[in-house]
Amino acid sequence: MANEVVLLDLKVSPFAARVRIALEEKGIEYKSKVEDLSNKSSTLLKMNPVHQQIPVLIHNGRPICESMIIVQYIDEVWSHKPSLLPSDPYRRAHARFWADYIDKKIYPIGRNLWASKGELKESSKKDLIQCFKILEEELGDKLYFGDESFGYIDLALVPFYSFFYTFETLGNWSMAAEFPKLVEWGERCLQKETVSKSLSDQKEVYEVVLQIKQKLGVE
Ligand SMILES: N[C@@H](CCC(=O)N[C@@H](CS)C(=O)NCC(=O)O)C(=O)O
């Protein structure tokens, strides 16, 4: 069977970045179709009618939606390459727990920090710092969240490394001073080509966030 792989994509999206990293980790050739979210394509609306969001992976014409579900699909279909999820059921559950924590906390709280002002911005700043404390503790002295090699939790979190400059600048704290282990971990992940070619530059993300803030009227 031919393997046609298309990704409905967007450079600065942390969710799309997860899928790009997974595809690179597995060495899969794919076609990236960049979406304009202010004018969504008919393909996006047809392939993800429920959420109408990117990323969508279209494998031989069939869509898979939601970034971490896509990553698991990639891991299962291209199983000849080293697995992103651990093989031990307990460690798999642990990896899924942390990916779920990142989804439930980092993006929504981080977005509240940069897309709001006043009380909500202040409370989001406190909440986000608390989340990073928890993640820094979970990482501890390990090289990667899973231990010795880059895996599922790292893949779920590392796209948010691109947002570190945005968070610290708009929240007025220093990631390197407060969370040195997370910053070192992010730099370590970036040494992998699969990661560096998939992530956006921190300043580029900041510029995009400033434009969105302007549109929302929360400069
Ligand atoms: N839970 C989704 C989140 C995807 C998401 O938020 N995508 C954003 C871009 S970063 C999007 O398509 N937004 C357009 C919209 O919501 O209309 C995932 O993990 O894939």
Ligand as a Chemical Component Dictionary entry (heavy atoms), coordinates in Angstrom:
data_LIG
# 
_chem_comp.id                   LIG 
_chem_comp.type                 NON-POLYMER 
_chem_comp.pdbx_formal_charge   0 
_chem_comp.three_letter_code    LIG 
# 
loop_
_chem_comp_atom.comp_id 
_chem_comp_atom.atom_id 
_chem_comp_atom.alt_atom_id 
_chem_comp_atom.type_symbol 
_chem_comp_atom.charge 
_chem_comp_atom.model_Cartn_x 
_chem_comp_atom.model_Cartn_y 
_chem_comp_atom.model_Cartn_z 
_chem_comp_atom.pdbx_ordinal 
LIG N1  N1  N 0 -6.241  19.702 21.328 1  
LIG C1  C1  C 0 -5.807  20.045 19.999 2  
LIG C2  C2  C 0 -5.489  21.535 19.960 3  
LIG C3  C3  C 0 -5.224  22.023 18.541 4  
LIG C4  C4  C 0 -5.296  23.552 18.445 5  
LIG O1  O1  O 0 -5.579  24.270 19.423 6  
LIG N2  N2  N 0 -5.032  24.059 17.224 7  
LIG C5  C5  C 0 -5.129  25.478 16.981 8  
LIG C6  C6  C 0 -3.825  26.026 16.411 9  
LIG S1  S1  S 0 -2.542  25.999 17.612 10 
LIG C7  C7  C 0 -6.209  25.735 15.927 11 
LIG O2  O2  O 0 -6.323  25.030 14.947 12 
LIG N3  N3  N 0 -7.003  26.787 16.140 13 
LIG C8  C8  C 0 -8.032  27.206 15.231 14 
LIG C9  C9  C 0 -9.375  27.250 15.876 15 
LIG O3  O3  O 0 -9.523  26.807 17.035 16 
LIG O4  O4  O 0 -10.302 27.724 15.222 17 
LIG C10 C10 C 0 -4.586  19.180 19.631 18 
LIG O5  O5  O 0 -3.907  18.680 20.547 19 
LIG O6  O6  O 0 -4.341  18.968 18.432 20 
# 
loop_
_chem_comp_bond.comp_id 
_chem_comp_bond.atom_id_1 
_chem_comp_bond.atom_id_2 
_chem_comp_bond.value_order 
_chem_comp_bond.pdbx_ordinal 
LIG N1  C1  SING 1  
LIG C1  C2  SING 2  
LIG C1  C10 SING 3  
LIG C2  C3  SING 4  
LIG C3  C4  SING 5  
LIG C4  O1  DOUB 6  
LIG C4  N2  SING 7  
LIG N2  C5  SING 8  
LIG C5  C6  SING 9  
LIG C5  C7  SING 10 
LIG C6  S1  SING 11 
LIG C7  O2  DOUB 12 
LIG C7  N3  SING 13 
LIG N3  C8  SING 14 
LIG C8  C9  SING 15 
LIG C9  O3  DOUB 16 
LIG C9  O4  SING 17 
LIG C10 O5  DOUB 18 
LIG C10 O6  SING 19 
# 
